[in-house]
Amino acid sequence: MAASTRVGIARSDVVGSLLRPAYLREARRGARTGTVSEVVLGLLTTKQGALEDAAAVEGRIREATQYISMTRLAVSPQCGFASGEAGNPLTSDQQEAKLRRVAEVARRVWGT
């Protein structure tokens, strides 16, 4: 059995409120051929403490469903909270709020 393959679509791939269709089309091709099983959308920044609006994150997920089935999508922060050498200027409370927002959005979108 082949190992599951994930493709991450990071926040840097977001232009305004739209995900870059080229990345999603590539992931869709991979889903059709079996080389991609899941696309993880990194829609919450780990670089700034401001908390993203849940409805806006849900909207970006809905945009992605134009290219990839909802069953193949996941949501996460864009990367780790200490992705730079000096880390990122988020407090532990802000980091926790970001993770809680990911869980909140996932429950609302996927019912999990």
Secondary structure as the mmCIF struct_conf table of DSSP 4:
data_model
#
loop_
_struct_conf.conf_type_id
_struct_conf.id
_struct_conf.beg_label_comp_id
_struct_conf.beg_label_asym_id
_struct_conf.beg_label_seq_id
_struct_conf.end_label_comp_id
_struct_conf.end_label_asym_id
_struct_conf.end_label_seq_id
HELX_LH_PP_P HELX_LH_PP_P1 ALA A 2 SER A 4
STRN STRN1 ARG A 6 ILE A 9
HELX_RH_3T_P HELX_RH_3T_P1 ARG A 11 ASP A 13
STRN STRN2 VAL A 14 VAL A 15
TURN_TY1_P TURN_TY1_P1 GLY A 16 SER A 17
STRN STRN3 LEU A 18 LEU A 19
HELX_RH_AL_P HELX_RH_AL_P1 PRO A 21 THR A 33
TURN_TY1_P TURN_TY1_P2 GLY A 34 GLY A 34
BEND BEND1 THR A 35 THR A 35
STRN STRN4 GLU A 38 LEU A 44
BEND BEND2 THR A 46 LYS A 47
BEND BEND3 ALA A 50 ALA A 50
HELX_LH_PP_P HELX_LH_PP_P2 LEU A 51 ASP A 53
HELX_RH_AL_P HELX_RH_AL_P2 ALA A 54 ALA A 64
TURN_TY1_P TURN_TY1_P3 THR A 65 TYR A 67
BEND BEND4 ILE A 68 ILE A 68
HELX_RH_3T_P HELX_RH_3T_P2 MET A 70 ARG A 72
STRN STRN5 LEU A 73 PRO A 77
BEND BEND5 GLN A 78 CYS A 79
TURN_TY1_P TURN_TY1_P4 PHE A 81 ALA A 82
BEND BEND6 GLY A 84 GLY A 84
TURN_TY1_P TURN_TY1_P5 GLU A 85 ALA A 86
BEND BEND7 PRO A 89 PRO A 89
HELX_RH_AL_P HELX_RH_AL_P3 SER A 92 TRP A 110
#
